[in-house]
Amino acid sequence: DGEVHMHELKNGNTEMFWNPTSEVRRQRLKRHIVLFEEQMDFESERLWQHVTSAINKGDQHKATQEKFVLEEEQRNAARERRESSTEWKPLLFRHDARTNEWHYKYEDLRPWDPLNDIAQFEKDGILQTMERHLSTRMSNHKATCINNQITRHKRSAKDCRRRKTSDQPSNHSQNTESSCSTPESVQELSDDDGKYLGFESLCAQCGKEMNHLKEIHSAVLSLQKAQQDIHR
């Protein structure tokens, strides 16, 4: 939350490395925490409260002492479990015997999807991601639009054939009304075949959302390229 400076020991020069301006602060994600009085004994903020207090006061000796007390309590608890043959069953972590490491059970390592992921939150110690399922919604809406237009086209073709039969047209009228003919396999048309039916594009809402998705996708690709440059 404060300024960070880099100090070059060789020449004594100091330069600004990070300055959290008011604009930066406004863009920060809102922090959601459990009230201290509602936390359980082994939650980090409560468990490490004395160590944190000593660090904030600049008392490194006191912070080291408090840290030693916590670690010694953990060692004693582990020793008691071994003596009583009590198996420790973590709720949120699993042990990888191959690497001898602990891993969060509900870890989600997939890249953040700005088109589908809305927010990430914690509930009962489990990290979860709220999703909008935008792609599914778009696909369903697109299919609905196409089906509706195909239905209207089939109804129009049916009315056209009915007029042919009932009006008993002459040779001249038969030639002029031949434009009412329609493909037999309308139900087998794909999305791209919509142009054959006379509607070159989807409804206005579909077109607007698709254009918006293209803009977002372009922005995401630009960010990914920037990240790759930073890694290099």
CNS distance restraints for C-alpha pairs under 8 A (distance, minus, plus):
assign (resid   1 and name CA) (resid  20 and name CA) 6.35 0.50 0.50
assign (resid   2 and name CA) (resid  19 and name CA) 6.78 0.50 0.50
assign (resid   2 and name CA) (resid  20 and name CA) 6.40 0.50 0.50
assign (resid   3 and name CA) (resid  16 and name CA) 7.56 0.50 0.50
assign (resid   3 and name CA) (resid  17 and name CA) 7.70 0.50 0.50
assign (resid   3 and name CA) (resid  18 and name CA) 5.61 0.50 0.50
assign (resid   3 and name CA) (resid  19 and name CA) 4.69 0.50 0.50
assign (resid   3 and name CA) (resid  20 and name CA) 6.55 0.50 0.50
assign (resid   4 and name CA) (resid  16 and name CA) 6.35 0.50 0.50
assign (resid   4 and name CA) (resid  17 and name CA) 5.45 0.50 0.50
assign (resid   4 and name CA) (resid  18 and name CA) 4.93 0.50 0.50
assign (resid   4 and name CA) (resid  19 and name CA) 6.60 0.50 0.50
assign (resid   5 and name CA) (resid  14 and name CA) 6.56 0.50 0.50
assign (resid   5 and name CA) (resid  15 and name CA) 5.59 0.50 0.50
assign (resid   5 and name CA) (resid  16 and name CA) 4.57 0.50 0.50
assign (resid   5 and name CA) (resid  17 and name CA) 5.04 0.50 0.50
assign (resid   5 and name CA) (resid  18 and name CA) 6.87 0.50 0.50
assign (resid   6 and name CA) (resid  14 and name CA) 5.56 0.50 0.50
assign (resid   6 and name CA) (resid  15 and name CA) 5.42 0.50 0.50
assign (resid   6 and name CA) (resid  16 and name CA) 6.36 0.50 0.50
assign (resid   6 and name CA) (resid  17 and name CA) 6.06 0.50 0.50
assign (resid   7 and name CA) (resid  12 and name CA) 6.54 0.50 0.50
assign (resid   7 and name CA) (resid  13 and name CA) 5.86 0.50 0.50
assign (resid   7 and name CA) (resid  14 and name CA) 4.41 0.50 0.50
assign (resid   7 and name CA) (resid  15 and name CA) 6.71 0.50 0.50
assign (resid   8 and name CA) (resid  12 and name CA) 5.23 0.50 0.50
assign (resid   8 and name CA) (resid  13 and name CA) 5.26 0.50 0.50
assign (resid   8 and name CA) (resid  14 and name CA) 6.23 0.50 0.50
assign (resid   9 and name CA) (resid  13 and name CA) 7.45 0.50 0.50
assign (resid  20 and name CA) (resid  24 and name CA) 5.58 0.50 0.50
assign (resid  20 and name CA) (resid  25 and name CA) 6.46 0.50 0.50
assign (resid  21 and name CA) (resid  25 and name CA) 6.34 0.50 0.50
assign (resid  22 and name CA) (resid  26 and name CA) 6.27 0.50 0.50
assign (resid  23 and name CA) (resid  27 and name CA) 6.58 0.50 0.50
assign (resid  24 and name CA) (resid  28 and name CA) 6.58 0.50 0.50
assign (resid  34 and name CA) (resid  38 and name CA) 6.62 0.50 0.50
assign (resid  34 and name CA) (resid  39 and name CA) 6.51 0.50 0.50
assign (resid  35 and name CA) (resid  39 and name CA) 6.54 0.50 0.50
assign (resid  36 and name CA) (resid  45 and name CA) 7.44 0.50 0.50
assign (resid  36 and name CA) (resid  46 and name CA) 6.84 0.50 0.50
assign (resid  39 and name CA) (resid  43 and name CA) 6.26 0.50 0.50
assign (resid  39 and name CA) (resid  46 and name CA) 6.85 0.50 0.50
assign (resid  40 and name CA) (resid  46 and name CA) 7.39 0.50 0.50
assign (resid  41 and name CA) (resid  46 and name CA) 6.24 0.50 0.50
assign (resid  41 and name CA) (resid  47 and name CA) 6.10 0.50 0.50
assign (resid  42 and name CA) (resid  46 and name CA) 6.92 0.50 0.50
assign (resid  42 and name CA) (resid  47 and name CA) 5.41 0.50 0.50
assign (resid  43 and name CA) (resid  47 and name CA) 5.82 0.50 0.50
assign (resid  44 and name CA) (resid  48 and name CA) 5.80 0.50 0.50
assign (resid  44 and name CA) (resid  49 and name CA) 7.98 0.50 0.50
assign (resid  45 and name CA) (resid  49 and name CA) 5.73 0.50 0.50
assign (resid  48 and name CA) (resid  52 and name CA) 6.10 0.50 0.50
assign (resid  48 and name CA) (resid  67 and name CA) 7.86 0.50 0.50
assign (resid  49 and name CA) (resid  53 and name CA) 6.08 0.50 0.50
assign (resid  50 and name CA) (resid  54 and name CA) 6.23 0.50 0.50
assign (resid  50 and name CA) (resid  63 and name CA) 7.33 0.50 0.50
assign (resid  50 and name CA) (resid  66 and name CA) 6.42 0.50 0.50
assign (resid  51 and name CA) (resid  55 and name CA) 6.28 0.50 0.50
assign (resid  51 and name CA) (resid  62 and name CA) 7.52 0.50 0.50
assign (resid  51 and name CA) (resid  63 and name CA) 4.66 0.50 0.50
assign (resid  51 and name CA) (resid  64 and name CA) 7.47 0.50 0.50
assign (resid  51 and name CA) (resid  66 and name CA) 5.51 0.50 0.50
assign (resid  51 and name CA) (resid  67 and name CA) 6.16 0.50 0.50
assign (resid  52 and name CA) (resid  56 and name CA) 6.17 0.50 0.50
assign (resid  52 and name CA) (resid  63 and name CA) 7.30 0.50 0.50
assign (resid  53 and name CA) (resid  57 and name CA) 6.30 0.50 0.50
assign (resid  53 and name CA) (resid  63 and name CA) 7.86 0.50 0.50
assign (resid  54 and name CA) (resid  58 and name CA) 6.23 0.50 0.50
assign (resid  54 and name CA) (resid  59 and name CA) 5.12 0.50 0.50
assign (resid  54 and name CA) (resid  60 and name CA) 6.76 0.50 0.50
assign (resid  54 and name CA) (resid  62 and name CA) 5.86 0.50 0.50
assign (resid  54 and name CA) (resid  63 and name CA) 4.98 0.50 0.50
assign (resid  55 and name CA) (resid  59 and name CA) 5.79 0.50 0.50
assign (resid  55 and name CA) (resid  60 and name CA) 6.18 0.50 0.50
assign (resid  55 and name CA) (resid  63 and name CA) 5.96 0.50 0.50
assign (resid  59 and name CA) (resid  63 and name CA) 6.31 0.50 0.50
assign (resid  60 and name CA) (resid  64 and name CA) 6.17 0.50 0.50
assign (resid  61 and name CA) (resid  65 and name CA) 6.35 0.50 0.50
assign (resid  62 and name CA) (resid  66 and name CA) 6.24 0.50 0.50
assign (resid  63 and name CA) (resid  67 and name CA) 6.13 0.50 0.50
assign (resid  64 and name CA) (resid  68 and name CA) 6.19 0.50 0.50
assign (resid  65 and name CA) (resid  69 and name CA) 6.37 0.50 0.50
assign (resid  66 and name CA) (resid  70 and name CA) 6.46 0.50 0.50
assign (resid  67 and name CA) (resid  71 and name CA) 6.31 0.50 0.50
assign (resid  68 and name CA) (resid  72 and name CA) 6.02 0.50 0.50
assign (resid  69 and name CA) (resid  73 and name CA) 6.27 0.50 0.50
assign (resid  70 and name CA) (resid  74 and name CA) 6.40 0.50 0.50
assign (resid  71 and name CA) (resid  75 and name CA) 6.27 0.50 0.50
assign (resid  72 and name CA) (resid  76 and name CA) 6.22 0.50 0.50
assign (resid  73 and name CA) (resid  77 and name CA) 6.19 0.50 0.50
assign (resid  74 and name CA) (resid  78 and name CA) 6.22 0.50 0.50
assign (resid  75 and name CA) (resid  79 and name CA) 6.17 0.50 0.50
assign (resid  76 and name CA) (resid  80 and name CA) 6.20 0.50 0.50
assign (resid  77 and name CA) (resid  81 and name CA) 6.33 0.50 0.50
assign (resid  78 and name CA) (resid  82 and name CA) 6.33 0.50 0.50
assign (resid  79 and name CA) (resid  83 and name CA) 6.29 0.50 0.50
assign (resid  80 and name CA) (resid  84 and name CA) 6.19 0.50 0.50
assign (resid  81 and name CA) (resid  85 and name CA) 5.75 0.50 0.50
assign (resid  81 and name CA) (resid  86 and name CA) 4.79 0.50 0.50
assign (resid  81 and name CA) (resid  87 and name CA) 6.97 0.50 0.50
assign (resid  81 and name CA) (resid  88 and name CA) 7.67 0.50 0.50
assign (resid  82 and name CA) (resid  86 and name CA) 6.30 0.50 0.50
assign (resid  82 and name CA) (resid  87 and name CA) 7.95 0.50 0.50
assign (resid  90 and name CA) (resid  94 and name CA) 7.06 0.50 0.50
assign (resid  92 and name CA) (resid 104 and name CA) 5.89 0.50 0.50
assign (resid  92 and name CA) (resid 105 and name CA) 5.49 0.50 0.50
assign (resid  92 and name CA) (resid 106 and name CA) 7.38 0.50 0.50
assign (resid  92 and name CA) (resid 125 and name CA) 7.14 0.50 0.50
assign (resid  92 and name CA) (resid 126 and name CA) 7.47 0.50 0.50
assign (resid  93 and name CA) (resid 102 and name CA) 6.26 0.50 0.50
assign (resid  93 and name CA) (resid 103 and name CA) 5.39 0.50 0.50
assign (resid  93 and name CA) (resid 104 and name CA) 4.45 0.50 0.50
assign (resid  93 and name CA) (resid 105 and name CA) 4.99 0.50 0.50
assign (resid  94 and name CA) (resid 102 and name CA) 5.59 0.50 0.50
assign (resid  94 and name CA) (resid 103 and name CA) 5.39 0.50 0.50
assign (resid  94 and name CA) (resid 104 and name CA) 6.43 0.50 0.50
assign (resid  94 and name CA) (resid 105 and name CA) 5.93 0.50 0.50
assign (resid  95 and name CA) (resid 100 and name CA) 6.74 0.50 0.50
assign (resid  95 and name CA) (resid 101 and name CA) 5.82 0.50 0.50
assign (resid  95 and name CA) (resid 102 and name CA) 4.54 0.50 0.50
assign (resid  95 and name CA) (resid 103 and name CA) 6.37 0.50 0.50
assign (resid  96 and name CA) (resid 100 and name CA) 5.32 0.50 0.50
assign (resid  96 and name CA) (resid 101 and name CA) 5.28 0.50 0.50
assign (resid  96 and name CA) (resid 102 and name CA) 6.08 0.50 0.50
assign (resid  96 and name CA) (resid 103 and name CA) 7.26 0.50 0.50
assign (resid  97 and name CA) (resid 101 and name CA) 7.12 0.50 0.50
assign (resid 103 and name CA) (resid 107 and name CA) 7.87 0.50 0.50
assign (resid 106 and name CA) (resid 126 and name CA) 6.59 0.50 0.50
assign (resid 106 and name CA) (resid 127 and name CA) 6.85 0.50 0.50
assign (resid 107 and name CA) (resid 127 and name CA) 7.55 0.50 0.50
assign (resid 112 and name CA) (resid 117 and name CA) 6.80 0.50 0.50
assign (resid 113 and name CA) (resid 117 and name CA) 5.33 0.50 0.50
assign (resid 114 and name CA) (resid 118 and name CA) 7.29 0.50 0.50
assign (resid 114 and name CA) (resid 220 and name CA) 7.91 0.50 0.50
assign (resid 115 and name CA) (resid 134 and name CA) 6.83 0.50 0.50
assign (resid 115 and name CA) (resid 213 and name CA) 7.62 0.50 0.50
assign (resid 115 and name CA) (resid 216 and name CA) 7.53 0.50 0.50
assign (resid 116 and name CA) (resid 131 and name CA) 5.43 0.50 0.50
assign (resid 116 and name CA) (resid 132 and name CA) 5.19 0.50 0.50
assign (resid 116 and name CA) (resid 133 and name CA) 5.45 0.50 0.50
assign (resid 116 and name CA) (resid 134 and name CA) 5.64 0.50 0.50
assign (resid 116 and name CA) (resid 135 and name CA) 7.39 0.50 0.50
assign (resid 117 and name CA) (resid 129 and name CA) 6.74 0.50 0.50
assign (resid 117 and name CA) (resid 130 and name CA) 6.05 0.50 0.50
assign (resid 117 and name CA) (resid 131 and name CA) 4.48 0.50 0.50
assign (resid 117 and name CA) (resid 132 and name CA) 6.32 0.50 0.50
assign (resid 117 and name CA) (resid 133 and name CA) 7.99 0.50 0.50
assign (resid 118 and name CA) (resid 129 and name CA) 7.35 0.50 0.50
assign (resid 118 and name CA) (resid 130 and name CA) 5.47 0.50 0.50
assign (resid 118 and name CA) (resid 131 and name CA) 5.45 0.50 0.50
assign (resid 118 and name CA) (resid 132 and name CA) 6.58 0.50 0.50
assign (resid 119 and name CA) (resid 129 and name CA) 5.82 0.50 0.50
assign (resid 119 and name CA) (resid 130 and name CA) 5.26 0.50 0.50
assign (resid 119 and name CA) (resid 131 and name CA) 7.40 0.50 0.50
assign (resid 120 and name CA) (resid 127 and name CA) 6.94 0.50 0.50
assign (resid 120 and name CA) (resid 128 and name CA) 5.65 0.50 0.50
assign (resid 120 and name CA) (resid 129 and name CA) 4.32 0.50 0.50
assign (resid 120 and name CA) (resid 130 and name CA) 6.08 0.50 0.50
assign (resid 121 and name CA) (resid 127 and name CA) 5.69 0.50 0.50
assign (resid 121 and name CA) (resid 128 and name CA) 5.43 0.50 0.50
assign (resid 121 and name CA) (resid 129 and name CA) 6.35 0.50 0.50
assign (resid 121 and name CA) (resid 130 and name CA) 7.73 0.50 0.50
assign (resid 122 and name CA) (resid 126 and name CA) 5.35 0.50 0.50
assign (resid 122 and name CA) (resid 127 and name CA) 4.38 0.50 0.50
assign (resid 122 and name CA) (resid 128 and name CA) 6.02 0.50 0.50
assign (resid 123 and name CA) (resid 127 and name CA) 6.55 0.50 0.50
assign (resid 123 and name CA) (resid 128 and name CA) 7.48 0.50 0.50
assign (resid 133 and name CA) (resid 137 and name CA) 6.39 0.50 0.50
assign (resid 134 and name CA) (resid 138 and name CA) 6.01 0.50 0.50
assign (resid 135 and name CA) (resid 139 and name CA) 6.13 0.50 0.50
assign (resid 136 and name CA) (resid 140 and name CA) 6.16 0.50 0.50
assign (resid 137 and name CA) (resid 141 and name CA) 6.09 0.50 0.50
assign (resid 138 and name CA) (resid 142 and name CA) 5.99 0.50 0.50
assign (resid 138 and name CA) (resid 206 and name CA) 7.52 0.50 0.50
assign (resid 139 and name CA) (resid 143 and name CA) 6.12 0.50 0.50
assign (resid 140 and name CA) (resid 144 and name CA) 6.14 0.50 0.50
assign (resid 141 and name CA) (resid 145 and name CA) 6.23 0.50 0.50
assign (resid 141 and name CA) (resid 206 and name CA) 7.48 0.50 0.50
assign (resid 142 and name CA) (resid 146 and name CA) 6.34 0.50 0.50
assign (resid 142 and name CA) (resid 202 and name CA) 7.22 0.50 0.50
assign (resid 142 and name CA) (resid 206 and name CA) 6.66 0.50 0.50
assign (resid 143 and name CA) (resid 147 and name CA) 6.08 0.50 0.50
assign (resid 144 and name CA) (resid 148 and name CA) 6.08 0.50 0.50
assign (resid 145 and name CA) (resid 149 and name CA) 6.30 0.50 0.50
assign (resid 145 and name CA) (resid 202 and name CA) 6.82 0.50 0.50
assign (resid 145 and name CA) (resid 203 and name CA) 6.74 0.50 0.50
assign (resid 146 and name CA) (resid 150 and name CA) 6.10 0.50 0.50
assign (resid 146 and name CA) (resid 191 and name CA) 7.18 0.50 0.50
assign (resid 146 and name CA) (resid 194 and name CA) 7.44 0.50 0.50
assign (resid 146 and name CA) (resid 202 and name CA) 7.32 0.50 0.50
assign (resid 147 and name CA) (resid 151 and name CA) 6.06 0.50 0.50
assign (resid 148 and name CA) (resid 152 and name CA) 6.29 0.50 0.50
assign (resid 149 and name CA) (resid 153 and name CA) 6.15 0.50 0.50
assign (resid 150 and name CA) (resid 154 and name CA) 6.11 0.50 0.50
assign (resid 150 and name CA) (resid 186 and name CA) 7.30 0.50 0.50
assign (resid 150 and name CA) (resid 187 and name CA) 7.77 0.50 0.50
assign (resid 150 and name CA) (resid 197 and name CA) 7.80 0.50 0.50
assign (resid 151 and name CA) (resid 155 and name CA) 6.15 0.50 0.50
assign (resid 152 and name CA) (resid 156 and name CA) 6.15 0.50 0.50
assign (resid 153 and name CA) (resid 157 and name CA) 6.17 0.50 0.50
assign (resid 153 and name CA) (resid 197 and name CA) 7.41 0.50 0.50
assign (resid 154 and name CA) (resid 158 and name CA) 6.07 0.50 0.50
assign (resid 154 and name CA) (resid 186 and name CA) 7.59 0.50 0.50
assign (resid 155 and name CA) (resid 159 and name CA) 6.26 0.50 0.50
assign (resid 156 and name CA) (resid 160 and name CA) 6.19 0.50 0.50
assign (resid 157 and name CA) (resid 161 and name CA) 6.32 0.50 0.50
assign (resid 157 and name CA) (resid 180 and name CA) 6.64 0.50 0.50
assign (resid 157 and name CA) (resid 181 and name CA) 7.11 0.50 0.50
assign (resid 157 and name CA) (resid 182 and name CA) 6.48 0.50 0.50
assign (resid 158 and name CA) (resid 162 and name CA) 6.24 0.50 0.50
assign (resid 159 and name CA) (resid 163 and name CA) 6.27 0.50 0.50
assign (resid 160 and name CA) (resid 164 and name CA) 6.43 0.50 0.50
assign (resid 160 and name CA) (resid 180 and name CA) 6.04 0.50 0.50
assign (resid 161 and name CA) (resid 165 and name CA) 6.39 0.50 0.50
assign (resid 161 and name CA) (resid 180 and name CA) 7.60 0.50 0.50
assign (resid 162 and name CA) (resid 166 and name CA) 6.23 0.50 0.50
assign (resid 163 and name CA) (resid 167 and name CA) 5.76 0.50 0.50
assign (resid 164 and name CA) (resid 168 and name CA) 6.47 0.50 0.50
assign (resid 164 and name CA) (resid 169 and name CA) 6.81 0.50 0.50
assign (resid 164 and name CA) (resid 177 and name CA) 7.84 0.50 0.50
assign (resid 169 and name CA) (resid 173 and name CA) 5.39 0.50 0.50
assign (resid 169 and name CA) (resid 174 and name CA) 5.90 0.50 0.50
assign (resid 170 and name CA) (resid 174 and name CA) 6.06 0.50 0.50
assign (resid 171 and name CA) (resid 175 and name CA) 6.45 0.50 0.50
assign (resid 172 and name CA) (resid 176 and name CA) 6.56 0.50 0.50
assign (resid 173 and name CA) (resid 177 and name CA) 5.95 0.50 0.50
assign (resid 174 and name CA) (resid 178 and name CA) 6.09 0.50 0.50
assign (resid 185 and name CA) (resid 189 and name CA) 7.18 0.50 0.50
assign (resid 189 and name CA) (resid 193 and name CA) 5.62 0.50 0.50
assign (resid 189 and name CA) (resid 194 and name CA) 7.52 0.50 0.50
assign (resid 190 and name CA) (resid 194 and name CA) 7.21 0.50 0.50
assign (resid 193 and name CA) (resid 197 and name CA) 6.98 0.50 0.50
assign (resid 194 and name CA) (resid 198 and name CA) 6.71 0.50 0.50
assign (resid 194 and name CA) (resid 199 and name CA) 5.72 0.50 0.50
assign (resid 194 and name CA) (resid 200 and name CA) 6.25 0.50 0.50
assign (resid 194 and name CA) (resid 201 and name CA) 7.60 0.50 0.50
assign (resid 195 and name CA) (resid 199 and name CA) 5.21 0.50 0.50
assign (resid 195 and name CA) (resid 200 and name CA) 4.47 0.50 0.50
assign (resid 195 and name CA) (resid 201 and name CA) 7.49 0.50 0.50
assign (resid 201 and name CA) (resid 207 and name CA) 7.51 0.50 0.50
assign (resid 202 and name CA) (resid 206 and name CA) 5.91 0.50 0.50
assign (resid 202 and name CA) (resid 207 and name CA) 6.12 0.50 0.50
assign (resid 203 and name CA) (resid 207 and name CA) 6.30 0.50 0.50
assign (resid 204 and name CA) (resid 208 and name CA) 6.10 0.50 0.50
assign (resid 205 and name CA) (resid 209 and name CA) 6.15 0.50 0.50
assign (resid 206 and name CA) (resid 210 and name CA) 5.97 0.50 0.50
assign (resid 207 and name CA) (resid 211 and name CA) 6.15 0.50 0.50
assign (resid 208 and name CA) (resid 212 and name CA) 6.24 0.50 0.50
assign (resid 209 and name CA) (resid 213 and name CA) 6.12 0.50 0.50
assign (resid 210 and name CA) (resid 214 and name CA) 6.24 0.50 0.50
assign (resid 211 and name CA) (resid 215 and name CA) 6.39 0.50 0.50
assign (resid 212 and name CA) (resid 216 and name CA) 6.34 0.50 0.50
assign (resid 213 and name CA) (resid 217 and name CA) 5.99 0.50 0.50
assign (resid 214 and name CA) (resid 218 and name CA) 6.11 0.50 0.50
assign (resid 215 and name CA) (resid 219 and name CA) 6.29 0.50 0.50
assign (resid 216 and name CA) (resid 220 and name CA) 6.16 0.50 0.50
assign (resid 217 and name CA) (resid 221 and name CA) 6.26 0.50 0.50
assign (resid 218 and name CA) (resid 222 and name CA) 6.34 0.50 0.50
assign (resid 219 and name CA) (resid 223 and name CA) 6.33 0.50 0.50
assign (resid 220 and name CA) (resid 224 and name CA) 6.16 0.50 0.50
assign (resid 221 and name CA) (resid 225 and name CA) 6.19 0.50 0.50
assign (resid 222 and name CA) (resid 226 and name CA) 6.29 0.50 0.50
assign (resid 223 and name CA) (resid 227 and name CA) 6.20 0.50 0.50
assign (resid 224 and name CA) (resid 228 and name CA) 6.25 0.50 0.50
assign (resid 225 and name CA) (resid 229 and name CA) 6.27 0.50 0.50
assign (resid 226 and name CA) (resid 230 and name CA) 6.22 0.50 0.50
assign (resid 227 and name CA) (resid 231 and name CA) 6.20 0.50 0.50
assign (resid 228 and name CA) (resid 232 and name CA) 6.23 0.50 0.50
